[in-house]
Amino acid sequence: MNIGRFLLAVILAIILGVPVLSHAQRVIVDISDPEADDRGPGYYGYPANPVFKPGVFDLIRFQVVDEGKYVAFKFTFKDLGGNPWGGPNGFSLQSIHVYVRTTQTGLPSRTDTLGLNIVFHPLFAWHFAIIIVPGWEEKVVPEGQRSGIYYYGRSIVQDDVLRIIIEGDTIIARVDKDILIDVENIASWTIVVAIASYDGFGPNRVRPVGPTGGEWVLNGTRYATPEQRTKIAKAIAAGIEPRVLDLTTYSPQYKGVDVATQYRWLDSFNVDLNLMAMIPPVELKPVTITAVTTETKTEIKTETLPVTTAITQINWPISIVLLIVGLIVGAIVVRFIFR
């Protein structure tokens, strides 16, 4: 047998058998969020219309995955609620806000949000934000109703560099690395994820909160005590009520937030001083983090920074099957050549 032909067949088998291995993904952030904490500051309820099924604003998992050319931000809900109004991106009810502070220094940053009525601690000030919405019209939200990225004060509308994908109850925002910065240090980013109710006719496309709710308005007092009723009524009148139903964060000092912490943070608005809730509201201590570039970055911390373990996901059963198929095809090719 010609050894050259034999090697050609083996190479063909390998090429046919192992392409799946090239699609390995690296999970960088994986946060589980408590179920049934979709009450904002602890006492909000859903609008009365039955389209708002229980769990549609209940984030239960958040992931950031390095997919090679892309970074995927994944948000899993207890129940996505389908797509009752035919949103082009495959969902209708949720508005997902992602605010990211990178390890880079000297960059412009912001402490406000795009319609959520919350602000960030200066050490959580964001460098870019991803706003994920159902996707009608052509312009980026809130001017239009398309998903987009806010970056240094400018916006990038959803297109080939930002794709929205639905997998079951999970919404995935896949972002091209070419439009992001500091992607080699994602594990050291500070990320806040806030879930609001999407309202194409609401202020900044976010559904407002009412003192007693309504068919299309969040109920600000569904689970409130008398004291909380008074407080939120004054906040609504002043226009500083949080318009967030669920919240999680990933940072050097927070790997997710528990129910009590979320409620406390979102209830930290001060009506007397006309101050919105601050995320997080506590005094934070600085900590030094060494980035991949070996530059020293100053961030914040209240606990020991854990080591982030990268997880490589490879579909071994499919890879093995394809390898066997490739070998069989290679053998057939060899047999055909020497007939």
C-alpha positions in Angstrom: 0.0 0.0 0.0 1.2 3.5 -0.9 2.0 5.1 2.5 1.2 8.5 1.1 -2.3 7.4 0.2 -2.8 5.8 3.6 -1.7 8.9 5.5 -4.1 10.9 3.3 -7.0 8.7 4.3 -6.1 9.0 8.0 -5.9 12.8 7.7 -9.3 12.8 6.0 -10.7 10.7 8.8 -9.4 13.1 11.5 -10.7 16.2 9.7 -14.1 14.6 9.4 -14.1 13.2 12.9 -13.1 16.0 15.2 -14.4 19.4 14.1 -16.6 19.6 17.2 -13.5 20.0 19.4 -12.8 23.4 17.9 -16.1 24.7 19.3 -15.0 24.4 23.0 -16.4 27.2 25.2 -14.9 28.7 28.3 -17.3 29.7 31.0 -15.9 32.6 32.9 -18.9 33.8 35.0 -21.6 31.5 36.3 -24.0 32.9 38.9 -27.1 31.3 40.3 -29.7 33.8 41.4 -32.3 32.9 44.0 -35.8 32.0 42.8 -38.9 34.1 43.7 -36.8 37.2 44.4 -38.5 39.1 41.5 -40.0 41.7 43.9 -37.6 44.5 43.4 -37.0 46.1 46.8 -39.0 43.2 48.4 -42.6 44.4 48.0 -43.3 44.8 44.3 -45.8 42.8 42.3 -46.4 42.1 38.6 -49.0 44.0 36.5 -52.5 42.5 36.7 -52.7 41.4 33.0 -52.4 37.6 32.7 -49.7 37.9 30.1 -47.3 38.5 33.0 -47.0 34.9 34.1 -45.3 34.2 37.4 -41.5 34.0 36.9 -41.2 36.0 33.7 -39.0 38.5 35.6 -37.3 36.0 37.8 -33.6 35.7 36.7 -32.3 32.4 38.0 -28.9 32.1 36.3 -26.4 34.5 34.6 -23.3 33.4 32.6 -20.5 35.0 30.6 -18.9 32.6 28.1 -15.9 33.1 26.0 -16.8 31.6 22.6 -13.6 32.5 20.7 -14.6 35.3 18.4 -17.6 36.2 20.6 -18.5 36.8 24.3 -21.9 35.4 25.2 -23.9 36.9 28.0 -26.6 34.4 29.0 -29.7 35.1 31.1 -32.0 32.2 32.2 -35.4 33.0 33.6 -37.8 30.8 35.6 -40.3 31.3 32.8 -39.5 33.4 29.7 -43.2 33.8 29.1 -43.1 33.0 25.4 -43.3 35.8 22.9 -46.9 37.1 23.3 -46.4 40.3 21.2 -44.1 38.8 18.6 -40.8 40.6 19.5 -38.3 40.2 16.7 -35.7 38.9 19.1 -37.9 36.1 20.3 -39.3 37.6 23.5 -41.6 40.4 24.5 -41.7 41.0 28.3 -38.2 41.5 29.7 -35.8 44.4 29.6 -32.3 43.3 30.5 -29.7 45.9 31.5 -26.0 44.8 31.9 -23.6 47.4 33.2 -19.9 46.6 33.0 -16.8 48.1 34.7 -13.6 46.7 33.2 -10.1 46.6 34.8 -9.0 49.5 32.5 -8.1 52.8 34.2 -8.5 56.3 33.0 -11.6 55.6 30.9 -14.8 57.7 31.0 -17.4 56.1 33.2 -21.0 56.7 34.3 -22.9 56.0 37.5 -26.4 56.5 36.1 -28.7 54.0 34.4 -30.8 54.1 31.3 -34.3 54.5 32.9 -34.0 52.2 35.9 -34.1 54.9 38.6 -31.0 53.5 40.4 -27.4 54.7 40.5 -24.1 53.0 41.1 -21.5 53.5 43.7 -18.6 55.4 42.1 -16.4 52.3 42.3 -19.1 50.4 40.3 -19.3 53.1 37.6 -19.7 51.5 34.2 -17.5 51.7 31.0 -20.1 50.1 28.8 -23.7 48.8 29.0 -25.6 46.2 27.0 -29.4 46.8 26.9 -31.3 43.8 25.6 -35.0 44.3 24.6 -37.5 42.7 22.2 -36.2 44.5 19.1 -38.8 46.4 17.3 -38.0 49.5 15.1 -34.5 50.4 13.9 -32.9 52.7 16.5 -31.3 51.6 19.7 -33.3 51.8 22.9 -34.5 54.1 24.4 -34.7 56.3 21.3 -35.9 53.2 19.4 -36.7 49.6 20.5 -33.6 47.7 19.3 -31.0 46.2 21.6 -27.7 47.9 21.7 -24.4 48.7 23.5 -23.7 52.0 25.1 -20.0 52.6 25.1 -18.2 55.7 26.3 -21.4 57.7 25.8 -22.0 56.5 22.3 -24.3 53.7 21.3 -24.0 50.7 18.9 -27.4 49.4 17.6 -28.0 45.6 17.4 -26.5 44.2 14.1 -23.9 41.6 13.2 -21.7 42.5 16.2 -24.6 42.0 18.7 -26.9 39.0 18.1 -29.8 38.0 20.4 -30.6 34.2 20.6 -33.3 32.4 22.5 -32.7 28.9 23.9 -35.7 27.7 25.9 -36.0 30.2 28.9 -32.6 31.6 28.2 -31.8 34.9 26.4 -28.3 35.1 24.9 -26.6 38.2 23.8 -23.6 37.3 21.6 -21.1 40.2 21.3 -18.2 40.3 18.8 -15.0 40.8 20.8 -13.8 43.4 18.3 -16.2 46.0 19.8 -15.3 45.2 23.4 -12.3 46.2 25.5 -10.3 44.3 28.2 -11.7 40.9 27.1 -8.6 39.2 28.5 -9.7 40.2 32.0 -13.4 39.4 32.0 -12.9 37.4 35.2 -12.0 40.6 37.0 -14.8 42.7 35.6 -17.5 44.2 37.8 -20.9 43.4 36.2 -24.4 44.4 37.4 -27.4 42.7 35.8 -30.8 44.4 36.3 -34.1 43.0 35.1 -37.0 45.4 34.3 -40.3 45.0 32.6 -40.2 46.1 29.0 -42.7 48.8 28.0 -42.5 50.2 24.5 -44.7 53.2 25.6 -43.1 53.7 29.1 -40.4 56.2 30.1 -37.1 55.1 28.5 -39.0 51.9 27.4 -39.2 50.7 31.0 -42.5 49.8 32.7 -43.3 52.2 35.5 -44.3 51.4 39.1 -47.7 52.5 40.5 -48.8 52.8 44.2 -51.4 50.0 43.7 -50.4 48.7 40.3 -52.8 48.1 37.4 -53.2 46.0 34.3 -50.0 47.4 32.7 -48.3 48.9 35.7 -46.0 47.3 38.3 -47.7 47.0 41.7 -45.4 49.0 44.1 -47.1 47.8 47.2 -48.1 44.1 46.5 -46.1 42.8 49.5 -45.5 46.1 51.3 -45.9 46.9 55.0 -47.7 50.1 55.9 -44.4 51.9 56.3 -43.2 50.6 53.0 -46.4 51.7 51.3 -45.8 55.3 52.5 -42.2 55.3 51.5 -42.8 54.0 48.0 -45.8 56.3 47.4 -43.5 59.3 48.2 -40.8 57.9 45.9 -43.2 57.4 43.0 -44.4 61.0 43.5 -40.8 62.2 43.4 -39.9 60.0 40.4 -37.1 58.1 42.3 -38.8 54.7 42.7 -36.6 51.8 41.5 -37.9 50.2 38.2 -36.0 46.9 38.8 -37.6 43.6 39.6 -34.5 41.4 39.9 -30.8 42.0 40.3 -27.5 40.2 40.5 -23.9 41.2 40.3 -20.5 39.7 39.7 -17.4 41.5 41.1 -14.3 40.9 43.1 -16.4 41.1 46.3 -19.8 39.8 45.1 -20.5 36.6 43.3 -24.2 37.1 43.1 -26.5 38.6 45.7 -28.9 36.9 48.1 -32.5 37.9 48.5 -32.0 40.1 51.6 -29.1 42.0 49.9 -31.1 42.7 46.8 -34.1 44.0 48.8 -31.8 46.1 50.9 -30.0 47.6 48.0 -33.1 48.5 46.0 -34.8 49.9 49.1 -31.9 52.2 49.8 -33.5 55.2 48.1 -34.0 58.3 50.4 -37.2 60.2 49.8 -36.3 63.0 52.2 -33.0 63.7 50.4 -34.5 62.9 46.9 -31.8 60.2 46.3 -32.2 57.1 44.2 -31.2 53.7 45.4 -27.4 53.2 45.1 -26.0 49.8 44.0 -24.3 48.8 46.2 -25.1 51.3 49.0 -22.4 50.2 51.4 -18.9 51.7 51.9 -16.5 49.6 49.9 -12.8 49.1 50.5 -10.3 49.2 47.6 -8.3 46.1 46.7 -5.5 45.6 44.2 -6.0 43.2 41.4 -3.3 42.1 38.9 -4.7 41.8 35.4 -3.5 39.6 32.7 -1.5 42.4 31.2 0.5 42.5 34.5 -0.6 46.0 35.2 -1.9 46.6 38.7 -5.5 47.6 38.8 -7.3 49.2 41.8 -10.8 47.8 42.5 -13.0 47.3 45.5 -13.4 44.4 47.9 -14.8 43.3 51.2 -13.8 39.7 51.1 -11.0 37.5 49.8 -11.0 37.3 46.0 -11.6 33.7 45.0 -9.8 32.0 42.0 -12.1 31.9 39.0 -12.0 28.4 37.4 -12.4 28.3 33.6 -14.6 25.4 32.5 -14.0 23.9 29.0 -17.2 22.5 27.6 -16.6 19.8 24.9 -19.4 17.6 23.5 -17.4 14.4 23.9 -20.1 11.9 22.8 -20.7 13.7 19.5 -17.0 14.1 19.0 -16.3 10.4 19.4 -19.2 9.4 17.1 -17.9 11.8 14.4 -14.4 10.5 14.9 -15.6 6.9 14.3 -17.6 8.0 11.3 -14.6 9.8 9.9 -12.4 6.7 10.4 -15.0 4.6 8.5 -15.2 7.1 5.7 -11.4 7.1 5.6 -11.3 3.4 5.4 -13.8 3.4 2.5 -11.8 6.0 0.7 -8.6 3.8 1.0 -10.5 0.7 -0.1 -11.9 2.6 -3.1 -8.4 3.8 -4.1 -6.9 0.3 -4.1 -9.9 -1.5 -5.8 
